[in-house]
Amino acid sequence: MAATRALPGGFGELEVLAVGTVLLMEALSGLSLNGLTVFSFCKTADLRTPSNLLVLSLALADSGISLNALVAAVSSLLWRWPYGSEGCQTHGFQGFATALSSICGSAAIAWGRYQHYCTRRQLTWNTAIPLVLFVWLSSAFWASLPLMGWGHYDYEPLGTCCTLDYSRGDRNFISYLFTMAFFNFLAPLFITLTSYRLMEHKLSRRGHLQVNTTLPGRMLMLGWGPYAVLYLYAAIADVNFISPKLQMVPALIAKAMPTINAINYALHSEMVYRGIWQCPSSQKNKQNRIQ
């Protein structure tokens, strides 16, 4: 008789299958849509602008989140984490670094749009490239600190993916959490909300709004807010009072952000949308000319 695989504590077979299936769908959707964005930027010369570089950076960060979700999905469907403790640390670092890059990248896009619509100063390569480098280097720095002892990566309640360990709730976790959250969640959220609010105030006086000024801030709060609330609760109370299934909800919500970001920042943009279809159209026209 074959040995049965042990289920993670607090989860049934259908619940583990459901989590794995949702993670798989989120991963494939995020990789596909953000892959279209990256493909469009690389293949369409008109799209290679400083402002679209910020969108490309966000797409790469979200692709990293989706890749992280894919690994978690496979592990969930296996009912176990097969990559050992070192794999857990790598998975936690990669997921955290790309998540911070996505949050800060959204703030960078908001700032870039404010510069374009409110100051009428075009974003230049000399500004866009250092800004993208700052976003990635800063995110990698903060994500590497738990590997050095300030904070810690460990398994999430399902036991098939890894993230910042919030179960301890000790001084080490609390000091890292509040410092990291200030620079990588509250500050980007403030920049995003302030930039779009100033845009709304200025553009509304002209009688028309060229961009949605409320959706990006709401996306940040709804997508990453549940994680922030869970971490905050773990800092002030015993997180074990929250059921393991409920603790997995913020992770599932956050891993849907790559799909949402791709639709809002790239596919919803007329220029990028046109660029996605420009490559097949140009190839078809080229074939027609040859024939």
SULTA-V353299 format. One record per residue. N is the residue number from 1. RES is the residue in one small letter. PSI is psi in whole degrees, -180 to 180 (* if undefined). Layout:
# SULTA-V353299
[[N:RES:PSI] [N:RES:PSI]]
This chain:
# SULTA-V353299
[[1:m:129] [2:a:143] [3:a:138] [4:t:147] [5:r:139] [6:a:137] [7:l:148] [8:p:146] [9:g:132] [10:g:3] [11:f:144] [12:g:175] [13:e:-48] [14:l:-34] [15:e:-41] [16:v:-42] [17:l:-40] [18:a:-44] [19:v:-45] [20:g:-39] [21:t:-44] [22:v:-44] [23:l:-40] [24:l:-43] [25:m:-43] [26:e:-41] [27:a:-48] [28:l:-39] [29:s:-47] [30:g:-42] [31:l:-39] [32:s:-51] [33:l:-42] [34:n:-28] [35:g:-38] [36:l:-39] [37:t:-47] [38:v:-42] [39:f:-43] [40:s:-43] [41:f:-41] [42:c:-32] [43:k:-17] [44:t:114] [45:a:-36] [46:d:-24] [47:l:-12] [48:r:76] [49:t:162] [50:p:-41] [51:s:-38] [52:n:-18] [53:l:-36] [54:l:-38] [55:v:-40] [56:l:-43] [57:s:-42] [58:l:-41] [59:a:-39] [60:l:-41] [61:a:-44] [62:d:-32] [63:s:-37] [64:g:-40] [65:i:-43] [66:s:-38] [67:l:-40] [68:n:-41] [69:a:-35] [70:l:-43] [71:v:-43] [72:a:-36] [73:a:-46] [74:v:-44] [75:s:-39] [76:s:-40] [77:l:-22] [78:l:-11] [79:w:17] [80:r:162] [81:w:111] [82:p:5] [83:y:5] [84:g:-180] [85:s:-37] [86:e:-38] [87:g:-35] [88:c:-43] [89:q:-41] [90:t:-44] [91:h:-43] [92:g:-45] [93:f:-47] [94:q:-44] [95:g:-40] [96:f:-41] [97:a:-44] [98:t:-32] [99:a:-45] [100:l:-37] [101:s:-36] [102:s:-44] [103:i:-50] [104:c:-31] [105:g:-37] [106:s:-39] [107:a:-37] [108:a:-40] [109:i:-42] [110:a:-44] [111:w:-42] [112:g:-40] [113:r:-37] [114:y:-44] [115:q:-40] [116:h:-48] [117:y:-28] [118:c:-32] [119:t:-13] [120:r:21] [121:r:118] [122:q:138] [123:l:129] [124:t:164] [125:w:-34] [126:n:-21] [127:t:-42] [128:a:-45] [129:i:-49] [130:p:-34] [131:l:-44] [132:v:-43] [133:l:-40] [134:f:-43] [135:v:-47] [136:w:-42] [137:l:-40] [138:s:-44] [139:s:-42] [140:a:-37] [141:f:-50] [142:w:-34] [143:a:-23] [144:s:-19] [145:l:-41] [146:p:-27] [147:l:-22] [148:m:1] [149:g:-13] [150:w:102] [151:g:177] [152:h:140] [153:y:138] [154:d:178] [155:y:145] [156:e:169] [157:p:-32] [158:l:-22] [159:g:10] [160:t:11] [161:c:162] [162:c:146] [163:t:-173] [164:l:126] [165:d:111] [166:y:2] [167:s:-22] [168:r:-47] [169:g:26] [170:d:-178] [171:r:-36] [172:n:-48] [173:f:-44] [174:i:-44] [175:s:-41] [176:y:-44] [177:l:-52] [178:f:-36] [179:t:-48] [180:m:-43] [181:a:-35] [182:f:-47] [183:f:-25] [184:n:-2] [185:f:-55] [186:l:-46] [187:a:-48] [188:p:-37] [189:l:-41] [190:f:-44] [191:i:-43] [192:t:-51] [193:l:-43] [194:t:-43] [195:s:-47] [196:y:-31] [197:r:-42] [198:l:-38] [199:m:-45] [200:e:-42] [201:h:-42] [202:k:-43] [203:l:-31] [204:s:-28] [205:r:-22] [206:r:-6] [207:g:0] [208:h:146] [209:l:123] [210:q:-15] [211:v:159] [212:n:115] [213:t:-5] [214:t:-28] [215:l:-46] [216:p:-44] [217:g:-40] [218:r:-37] [219:m:-43] [220:l:-44] [221:m:-42] [222:l:-34] [223:g:-42] [224:w:-12] [225:g:-43] [226:p:-38] [227:y:-43] [228:a:-41] [229:v:-42] [230:l:-45] [231:y:-40] [232:l:-42] [233:y:-41] [234:a:-25] [235:a:-24] [236:i:-10] [237:a:176] [238:d:113] [239:v:-15] [240:n:-14] [241:f:-17] [242:i:133] [243:s:149] [244:p:-37] [245:k:-40] [246:l:-33] [247:q:-22] [248:m:-16] [249:v:-47] [250:p:-37] [251:a:-41] [252:l:-37] [253:i:-45] [254:a:-37] [255:k:-2] [256:a:-11] [257:m:-36] [258:p:-40] [259:t:-45] [260:i:-43] [261:n:-41] [262:a:-40] [263:i:-42] [264:n:-45] [265:y:-29] [266:a:-63] [267:l:-26] [268:h:-14] [269:s:129] [270:e:-39] [271:m:-47] [272:v:-40] [273:y:-42] [274:r:-36] [275:g:-32] [276:i:-39] [277:w:-8] [278:q:-36] [279:c:-51] [280:p:-36] [281:s:-42] [282:s:-37] [283:q:-40] [284:k:-42] [285:n:-37] [286:k:-41] [287:q:-39] [288:n:-39] [289:r:-37] [290:i:-41] [291:q:*]]
